[in-house]
Amino acid sequence: MQLLSLFIIGVTAGLLSGMFGVGGGVIIVPALVFLFGMNQQSAIATSLIALLLPVGLLGVIEYYRSGKIGTENIWFGLAIAAGLFAGAFFGARLAISLSSDMLRRMFAVFLVFVAIRLWN
C-alpha cells in the first residue's frame, strides 16, 4: 500500500510538472511530510532522489514534438540546469543546518509568496 501511495504521489507530481513545471517542492515534499510523517529535510532529500532520474524527459519530448521547444528554450533550460546543480548543493547544506520546524515554516512563507504573486 505504501508503494502505491508513493507511486500516486509521483504520478500527481509528474502531471503537475508536465502541466505547470512544478512537482518536487510543491507536491512531493508536502505529501511526504503530511502522509508519511517525514521531517522536512528527509522529505526534501527524498524528492531530490526522485528528481535525479530524467523524470522530465518524456515531457520534454512531447513539448518538442508539438513545436513548443525551440533552440532558445534548450539553452535556457541548460543554463537553469547548471544553476540547479550548484544551487541544490548549497541549498542542501543550508537546509541541513536549520531545524525541521524552521525549514517547514520558511517553505510555507515561500509558497504563500508565490501564490500571491501568481494571483495578481
N, C-alpha and C positions, 0 to 999 in steps of 0.2 A: 504493500500500500504506500509506503514511504517513497519508493522509487517511482510509482505512478504519480504521486503528488509532485515530486521533483520534475518529472517529465512535463507535467501540465504547466508548472511554473516556467519551464524552458520554452514550451510552445507559446505561452502567453507573451513572454519576453521577446521571442522571435517575431511573433506577429506585430507587436508594437514597434519593434526595432525596424522591421520592414516598412511599416506604415509611417512612423514618426521619427525614426532614428534614435529611439530610447529603448532601454531594456534592462541593462545591468543594474544601474543605480536606482532606477525608478520602480522596477518590478522585482527583480531577483533579490536585492538586498532587503527591502521591507518584507517580502514573503518569507525569507529565511529567518528574519528576526521574529515576526509575528506567528508564523505557522510552525517553525521548528525550534523556537526559543534560543537561537544563536545570539551571541553578543555581536555588537556592531562590527568589530574587527574581523571576527570569523566569517560573518556574512559577506563582508567586502572581499575578503580573501577567496571565499568560495565562488563569488561572482567573477572574480578575475580568472580563476581556474577555468570556468566555463567559457569565458571570452577569449582565452588563449587559442582555442581552436578557431579555424576560419569560419566562424558562425555566420558572418555576413556574406560569404562567398556566393551562395545561391541567390540572395537578394540582389547583390551587385550584378550578377549575370542577367537577372530579369530586367533590372533597370537599363543595363547596357543593350539588351535585345530590343527594348522598346524605344531606344534612341534618347533616353534621358540622361545618359552619361557621355560627356564629351572629354576632350583632352584636358581642358581646364579642370574639370571635376577630378580627374585622375591625379593631377599634380596637387590640387588642394587636399585631396584625401591622403596622399603620401606625406605631405608636409604635416598634416594633422597627426598621422600615424607616428611620425618621428617625434612630435611633441608628446604624444601619449606614452611613448616608450620611456622618455625621460621623466615626464610628469607622474606616471604610475609609480616609479621608483621613489621619488621624493614624497609623493602623496602617501605611499605606504609607510614610509619612515615617520612622517608626521602623525598619521592615524595611529600607529602603534604606540606613540608617545603620549597619546591622550587617553582619558578614561572612556569606557564604552558609553557612559551616560553623556559625557560632553560631546563625543563624536555624533551620537544619535541626535542630540539637540541641534548641533551645527547643521546636520543633514536636513533636519526639519525646517530650519530657517532658510536654507538654500532652496528647498522645494517651494516654500511659500513665496520667496522672492521670484523664482521662475514663474510660478502661477500668476502672480500679479503682473509681471512683465508681459506674459502671453495674453492676459485678459484685455489689456489696453491696446 
